[in-house]
Amino acid sequence: MLVEVKVPVLAESVPDATLLDWKKREGEAVAWNEILIEIETDKVVLEVPAPRAGVLKEIIRRPGDTVHSEELLARIDTVATAAEVSGDALGSASEGNAAAGTEASGGARAEAPDAPSPSEGAPRPSPAARKAAEEHRVDLSRVTGSGREGRITKEDVLAHVAAGAASAPGPEGSAEAAPSAPVREAPAAEGARASARGGRRERMSRLRARIAERLKDAQNTAAILTTFNEVDMGPVMALRRRYREAFEEAHGVRLGFMSFFARASVQALRRFPAVNARIEEQDIVYHDYCDIGVAVGSPRGLVVPILRNVEDMSFAQIETKIGEFGAKARDGTLSFEEMSGGTFTISNGGVFGSLLSTPILNPPQSAILGMHKTEDRAVVVGGEVAVRPMMYLALSYDHRIIDGREAVLFLVTIKEAIEDPARLLLDV
């Protein structure tokens, strides 16, 4: 019996996707729920598992092809010889045992089972982890996962390599070359020693291409202006030190700085609704809710998952959700829904050491808040010089919809809330 392998249903905002490399070749045995291929969209990477166990009979679409929802990708033959079913993909027997089983059964054919083999209960590695494992020739069965439910992440693979895990040896005991060898330049003159200079070319991922397209579109369309301020992080840091252990014990999550800035942003967005609005043709669309995007770095590039209705979220709920987004970004498991929409964005370049920057808008949003590194600086407090933990804040905004006065006062509102956290509780 032939079973069809199709493209998963894509979100309405994602018209198509690109096929990455097949994990199996035609004629190879596949296990139920084994990943056959990954599909890259401009937001996430989707995994396409085998709907039934059997043999990959026919591959219809090739790597690099553009595909759409529910388009046919391949066919699996669920009726196979015992030797085929008990191959490496099912992990149920060695080649010798499989051959013996075939002889004993007289070459009879049997329906491939739907139930997963015992080895399939193990957590699957993330797409980034599999790619890193292929590049470094790492056996994923020897890597311990640190992701959710034991999922293996890219960082786990790199840590395994750094710890001295041996790669698969190539000819004469040397490590095999990476899949994409560098392009070497020709010697400058005959007899001269070959240059060690090299390089490589690789196609831009759909996510990276989409990021480039959206950011350039923002620069070409919006009248982007950035206003700056600085905030004394001392009061928030003191509050965090005082209640950190109690907060973690009560809610099971660490108290970070992002929840303070998210709540302060809600307060500022309510006071200045234009910052929470967008331009749609000749209209201004205002939002009565605050869906705040949090920029997160991932192995595939910058992604912006959305915190929904932050005005109704507690500090603990915000921190819990941000932690989940971070784990999913590392594993490459963020969904379309988690990265769609948003009325405002917060980007924290300070985690990478950035002291000051001008963030670019995330269309169709009209503003983005940039946080930066907290650094001890000499400032004047009450007429005297004092050393305080200071952070520069930047608000980039679309001047077509937001006036300079609104932008400046919006940033001042956030500054006041962070320097006096009681304002966040009293909403003043």
N, C-alpha and C positions, 0 to 999 in steps of 0.2 A: 504494500500500500504506500502511495506517495503522499507525503504531507508537505504543504507549502509553508515556506518561511517568508514572512512579510515585514515591511517597515512598520514600526509601531505608529499609532495614531499621534500625529504631531499637533501642537497647539495651533490655534487659529492665527496667532501672530508669527508663526514659523511656516512659511510656504513650502520650503524644501530643505533637504539635508544632503550631506556628502558622505559617501561610503569610505571608510578607512580600510585597512588590510583585513582580509579573511584570516581567521585563526585556523581554518581547516581547508584541505584541498579536496577536490572531487575524488570520490572513492574511499575517503577516510571515514572511519567509524566515529560517531559522535554520541555523547551521552545526553540524556534528558537534562535540560536546563543549562547545558554547557554553552558558554558564550561563543557564538560563531563569528560575529563581526560587530564592530562599533560604528555608530552613525553620528557624525558631527554636525551640529547645527550652529547657528551664530550665538547660542546661549549655553547649551549643555552638550555633553557627549552621552548618547544613549547606547545601551548594550542590547544586542539582539540575541536571546538564548534560543537553543534548539527546543521546539515544542514537543518533540518526541525523540526517543533514542533510535538509532539506526545507522545508515550510511549516507553521507552527503552525496546524493546522486547527481545533482546538476546545479551549477552556479549560474544564475541568470544575469546578475549585474556585477560589474567589476569595480575594484577600488578606484576612487576618484569620480565615479558616476554621481550625478545629481538625481536624487530620488524624492518621491512624495509619499504622503500617508498611505499605508496599506498597499504599497506597490510590491509586486512579487520579487523576491531576492534570490531564492533557491528552492530546491526540493530535496526532501529527505526520504529515502527508501527505508521504511520501518521493518521490512522483511529482509533479513540478512542471514548469512551462514553463521553458525556458532562461532567460527573463528573471527568473523568480522565484528560480531557483537561483543566478544570478549577481548577485544583489542585494547590498546593503551587508553583510549578515550573512556572506556568503561572501567578499566582498572580491576577487572574481576579475575584475570588469569594471565599467566605468562604465555608467550607464543608457543612454547612446547606443549603446554597443557591444552591450549586452544586447538592445536593441530591434532592432538590425540583425541580430543572431544569430537572433532569433525569426523575422524576415521570411525570412532565408535558409533556415531549416529548415522554413518553412511552418507554424510554430506547433506543431511536433511536440513531444511530451512525452517526457521521459527520466528514467530512474531516478537519483535523487540519489546522489552518491558518499558512501561511508562514510569515506574518508580525509580528514583535516583539510587545510585550505588552508594555504599557507605562513605566513600571518599567525597561525595558531593555535598555532605553536610558541612564541610569546612568552609569558612568565610571566603568569598571571592575577593581577589585583589582589585583595586581601583584601576581604571584605564591608565592613569599616569604611572601606577606601580608596575603594570605589565610592560609598558613601554620602557621604563627604566630597567626592568629585569632583562628585557631583550638586549638593550644596549650594553649592559654590564655582564651578560651571560650568567645571570643568577637563577638558581633553582628556587622558585617561589615556595616550594614545599618545605624549604629550610629556613624561611623567614617568618618571624613572629609578628603578627599584626597588632597595631596599637590603636586602630580606628574603632568606630562603633561596631559592637558585636564581633570584635576581633578582626575586622577588615584590614587587609594589608594596604598601606599607603606608600606613596613614593618615598617619603622620608624613611620608612622602615627598610626599604630596599637599599637606599643610599647608606643608611646606618650599618646595614649588613655588609655592604662593600667596604665601608670605612673600617669595620672591625676586622678586616682581613679575610673575609670569605673568598674562597678561591673561585675564579671564573672557570667556565668550561675550557680546558686546554685545547689549543689548536695543534697544528703539525709541529713535531719536534718539541712538544711540551710548552710552547709559547702560547700566550693568550691570542685568540682569534681577533681579527680586526673588527672594528665597529661596522655596522651595516652601511653607513655612508662615509666612505673614505674621503679624506681631504683632497682637494685638487692641488697638485703640485705645479709650480712654475718651472719652465724649462731653464737650464743653465744659461747664464748670461753669455758665456763664450765656450768654445770647444775646449775640453780638458779642464774647465773650471769645476770646482766642487759644486754639486747640486745644492740649490738654495733650500733652506729649511722653512722658508715662508710658504704658507698654504692658506686655504680657506675652504668654505663650503657654501652651498646654496640649498635652501630648503623652502618649500612652498609655505606661504603664510596660512595658518590655520583659519578656519571660518570665524572663530571667536576673535582672533587678532584682527582679521580683515574687517569684521563688523565693528570692533572698537575703533579702528582707524577711520572707518566711514562715518560713524556717529560723531566722533570728536571733531573731525574736519567739517562735518555738516553744521555742528554747533558753532564753530568759528565763522563759518561762511554766512550763517543765518542770523544768529543772535548778536546783539550789541553788548558784548561781554565787558564788564568792568569789575574790578576787584577792590574792596575796601578792607583795611587791616585794623586790628586792635591787639592788645595784649591783656592777658588775664593772670592774676595771681592764683596759682593752684594750691597755695598753702591751706586755705580753709577746707577744701575738698579732700586734700591729702590727710589732714588731721582727722576729719570725720571718718575717712576710710580706715585709718589706723585704729581708731577707737572702736569701730563696730565690725571690723573685718571678720574676726573669728565668730562673733555672734551671728552675723549675717550668713556666713557659710554654713554654720551649724543649723540655722533655722531653715534655710532655703536650698542647701546642697549645691550652691554655686558661688563662685568668688565675686566679690564686689569690685567692679572695674570702674574706669572713668567714663566709658562710653555711655553708660546709663544716665549719668549726670548730664552729659551734653545732649543726649536724646530728649530728656525731660525738659531741659532748658530750651531746646529748639522748639518743642511743642508750645511752650509758653510764648516764645517770640513769634511763632507762626500764627498763633491766635490773635496776637496784637497787630500783626502786619500781614493780613491775608493775601496781599499781592505776592508775597514771597512764596506762598503756598499755591499759587495759581499757575496757569499756562496759557499761551496764546494758541488759539485754534482758528485759523483763517483770519477773519476780522473780529473775532470775539475773544474775550478774556474768560476763561473757565476757572471759577473759584471752587475750592474743595473744602467741605466742612469736616474733613477727617485729615489726619496726619499719617501718611504712609511714608516712612523714612527709609531710604536705601542706605545700606552700610557697605562701603567699598571694602572688599576683601581680596587679598592676593591669593591666587591659586596657581598650580603648576601650568595651567593653560593660559594664564593672564588674569587681568583684573575682572572680577565679577561683582555685581551689586545686588545681593538679595535684599528683600524688602521686609521691614518690620511693619505689620499692618495695625492700624488704629493704635498708634503709640500713646495717644491721649488717654487710652483706657488701660494701659499696661503699667504694672508696678516695676520698681527697680529690679526685683528678682526675675520677673518675666522677661524683661529686656535682656538681662545678662544671660539667662538660660537660652533664649532664642539666638543671641549672637554666638554663643558657644556652639550651638547646633549648626549654624551657618558656617562657622569656621571649619568644623569637622567635615561637613559635606563638601565644602570647597576644596579641601585637601584630597578628599576621596573622589571628587568629580561626580557627585551624586545629587547636586542641586537640581531641582525640577524647574520646568517652565514657569509654573505658577509662582514659585518662590522668587523668581527674578523678573517678573512682569509687573509693570505699573510703577508706582512710587510718585510722591509729590515733592519730595525734597531729599537731598543726599548729604551724608556726612562722610568725609574721607580723612583718615588718620595717618598722615605721612610720618608722624612722629615716631611710630613704631619702627621705622626704618632709619631714623636719625635725622629726618628733614627738619630744618630750623625755620624755613619760610618757603612758601610756594604760592602759585596762583592756580587753583584748581579749575578745570574746565567743566562747563555745564554738562549734565546728563539729560539730553533732550527727551521729552518735551518739557522737562522741568525748567524752572526759571532761576534757580539758585542752588548753590552747593557750599557747604561749610567745610573749611579745611582746618584740621587740628594739626599741631606740630609738636616737636620735642619740648619737653619741660626741662628748663635749664636754670640753674642758679645764676641770678644777675643782680647787680647793684641797682637799686631803685630808691626813689625818694618817698618815704612814708612819714607823714606828719612832720615834714620839714627836716627829717634826718635821713641819712643814707643807710639803707638796710639791704641785706642779701635775702632775696625772696625767690622761690621756685616759680619762674615765669614761663608762660607759653604764648606764642604768637598765634592769633586766629586770623583767618582770611575768609571773606565771603565774596565769592564770584557770583554775579547776578546779571540778568538780562535787563539792560537799561531801557529797553522798549516798554517794559511793563512795570519795572521797579525804579522809583526815583532814588537819587543819591541819599536824600534825607531818610527815606524808609530803610535803605540798606544799612546806613550808619547806626540808626536807632535799633534796628534788629540785632546788630552785633553787640551794641551796648547792653541790650536786654540779656543776651546770653552771658556777657561778662559779669553783669551784676548778679545773675543767678548763681554762677559758679563761685564768685567771691563771697557770696552770702547764701549758702545752700538752703537756709530756712525759707527763702523766697519760693523754692520749689514746692514746699509743703503748704505754704500759706497762699500760693498763687498771687504774689504781689510783686 
